[in-house]
Amino acid sequence: MKLPELLAPAGNLEKLKIAVHYGADAVYLSGKRYGLRSYAGNFTLSEMEEGIRFAREHQVKVYVAVNIIAHNDDLVDLPDYLSSLSDLRVDGLIISDPGIVSKARQIVPHLPLHLSTQLSTSNWCSAQFWQQQGISRINLSRELSCHDIALIKQRVPVEIEIFIHGAMCISYSGRCLLSNYLTNRDPNKGECSHPCRWQYALMEEKRPNEYFPITEDEYGSYVFNSKDLCLIEYIPEIVASGIDALKIEGRMKGIHYVAGVTRVYRHALDCYGENPEKYQFQTKWLEELKKLSHRDYTTGFYLGSPSSESFNYTTSEYIRTHEFVGVVREILPLPGERSSSNSEKLIKIQVRNKVIQGEQVEFINKNLNSYHTRLDEITNEAGEMVQVAQPGQEIVIRTNLPIGANDILRREKI
Ligand code: SF4
């Protein structure tokens, strides 16, 4: 049975390596120009080269987003950029502008072209049109049910990709000018400031600073505030419909999120692939996804039109039950005099959020295991005791837990 490709976001080189380590079949990223998510960090060409080399070593594909809605000025440097991507031997381009599709077909005709969700492909006739324009894969509109998706897949010989997890846009992906008008940040260039999620009130012009509430209820008026998509409970249906690729949203999210989401979907897909008859959804997968920063979960349009349950009416804040503390960089040998026959070792951790000696923490790894421990003794690399470690600092702890490089360290929020 062919499992769909699991496609993870790579906002920068570190996130790419984490996505690969945690089980992605492919990653998507963008350069400093031409890709949405302007604030994701993104890649210089030399970082892209390193990322592609690393991904190749692990048999993982790399797709590059060139998916802005291009203006005339954007076309000037485009041919050189496309040629550079071709030289780097990327596995495909993610495009949404028909002009860029046409340029890519002229300049880099050998590169597979994937249509971005920005084009909101919502019916088989549109899918057929794009397939005839040389598109090899379509990331369908998020606003489709499982029946619509299956019908498109049946009728059009093109690879179909859907979003499986992550934030939802309340308009058809980015076709909204709220952010342009209110903050001068263009969603179609990846700069959305999410004003759809702000809390609004009404002010009469002759009564400045007197706000009349326009509440849904006493908590506020988050009228456009969608929950986040999560389809972890529908893996069998998704695989059965023949979808070719499952995309995790979130190039701007941190490595705790990238690792946490990728490992859960990897595990669920592999469980299904090993034995579809015996496959059972495990509640711990959803519990794990709830430990990552999110805004409550919904199935979006997948089961039909979303109900009022798909929106948050009380807050637009992220739910954060756990806090990212750091990432394991290296396993170090024990110094000679401290060697022992048990499995004790030293692990070097790069700290991302302040951590204090004596704190309870949890290590998570790509196999969906987690290990709880107390940081009784923290030292620096020179072996000196550290009471409080700050972001960016590298610390060393001694442990006999089966911890490896790239494991993520986190703690429960109190
Ligand atoms: S403001 Fe909201 S609806 Fe508009 S593009 Fe941004 S996320 Fe989408």
Residues whose N, C-alpha, C, O or C-beta is under 5 A from the ligand:
A	BS01	SF4	M168 C169 I170 S171 G174 C176 L178 S179 P187 C192 H194 P195 C196
